[in-house]
């Protein structure tokens, strides 16, 4: 597949999703880039900002099998992975697969379940396999986790451990829509309080799994100059030296930022990465991987601001 085809696929995807979801262009782009990089995306936003609807439309337009888990305090690992049940007719155990056996898994309000259950996703996100009763099961090349977080309610939640946050390629921050967009939302969906039925919008499939695999091969062939590679490493290492950050990004972050920058270049029709690709993705890739210092929290500095400061300070190659 050539680069123009990757660019055209992005345009068709946006055109279809816009038939249902108003705005949220940046979040949709991050979902698409994450899919091209075989990465996972953490969607961070207030209730009612179309996080679930966006994920459903995204999966529908790309012909991805979709499953949704509503995370709750009493959710157990077996509720996600599945379990072996004894069949008295055959006198054998058979696997009842959980919702994780899909292509796009929506983990809704992932911080509402205890760490033991959150940890059930770690192996799946990193290796795309799960182990149940000592047997390993493959989740397939198309497996992707889209997890949502509500930044408002903290009571009864369990903060995601750094090890799990580090497995998300991007954190997409969804903001409230503009007045014009909000009016369009009410006009389009204000006839009912229920979740919009995608079937009524006649969404068309713009790609299948084979097409996405071809796109991934194209992304992996995008060139990166040594000086741009050095720039990525310098950015990540600078997060460990920034006074406003108690903990910087891991080496895994540098590899993910490199992969994401290649995907962005391909989507824009280029076979090479430029520093602006790295700059535009530094926030979504690094902000959830760093920990603010106590003094920065007192001063009201957030992670995105700290990353922007680092991007401004680290010299980019010409």
CORTA-V61382 format. One record per pair of residues at least 6 apart in sequence whose ideal C-beta (glycine too) atoms are under 6 Angstrom apart, sorted by the first residue. I is the first residue (numbers start at 1). J is the second residue. Records with the same first field share a line. If there is no record, write none. Layout:
# CORTA-V61382
I: J ; J
This chain:
# CORTA-V61382
1: 214 ; 215 ; 218
3: 266 ; 269 ; 271
6: 215 ; 218 ; 266 ; 267
7: 269
9: 207
10: 267
12: 206
13: 61 ; 206
16: 61 ; 203 ; 204 ; 206
17: 28 ; 57
19: 201
20: 57 ; 201
21: 50 ; 53 ; 54 ; 57
22: 181 ; 184 ; 185
23: 177 ; 181
24: 54
27: 172 ; 174
30: 41 ; 170 ; 172 ; 284
31: 41 ; 58
33: 260 ; 263
34: 41 ; 169 ; 170
35: 144
36: 215 ; 216 ; 219 ; 263
37: 169 ; 259 ; 260 ; 263
39: 169
40: 125 ; 145 ; 168 ; 169
41: 146 ; 170 ; 172
42: 147 ; 168 ; 171
43: 51 ; 148 ; 172
44: 149 ; 171 ; 173
45: 51 ; 174
47: 150
49: 174
51: 148
55: 106 ; 146
59: 66 ; 104
60: 198 ; 203
61: 203 ; 206
62: 207
63: 205 ; 208
64: 103 ; 104
65: 102 ; 103
66: 104
67: 99 ; 102 ; 105
68: 106
69: 99 ; 107
70: 108
71: 109 ; 110 ; 112 ; 113
72: 112
75: 113 ; 117
77: 117 ; 120
80: 98 ; 100 ; 120
81: 98 ; 100 ; 120 ; 130 ; 132
82: 96 ; 97 ; 98
83: 96
84: 93 ; 95 ; 133
85: 96
86: 93
87: 94
100: 124
103: 142
104: 144
105: 145
106: 146
107: 145 ; 147
108: 148
109: 148 ; 150
110: 147
111: 149 ; 157 ; 158 ; 160
112: 157
114: 158
115: 158
124: 130
125: 145 ; 167
126: 167
128: 139 ; 143
129: 136 ; 138
130: 137
142: 209
165: 288
166: 250 ; 252 ; 289
169: 256
170: 284
171: 284 ; 287 ; 288
189: 196
218: 266
219: 262 ; 263 ; 266
222: 262 ; 265 ; 266 ; 271
223: 272
224: 273
227: 317
228: 273
231: 275 ; 316 ; 317
232: 254 ; 257 ; 258 ; 278
233: 254
234: 314
235: 314
236: 249 ; 253 ; 254
238: 310 ; 314
239: 245 ; 248 ; 249 ; 290
240: 248
242: 310
244: 293 ; 296 ; 301 ; 306
245: 290 ; 306
246: 291 ; 293
247: 291
248: 290
249: 286 ; 289 ; 290
253: 286 ; 289
256: 285
257: 285
260: 281 ; 285
261: 273 ; 277 ; 278
262: 273
264: 277
265: 273 ; 277
275: 316 ; 317
279: 311
282: 307 ; 311
283: 304 ; 307
286: 307
287: 303 ; 304 ; 307
290: 303
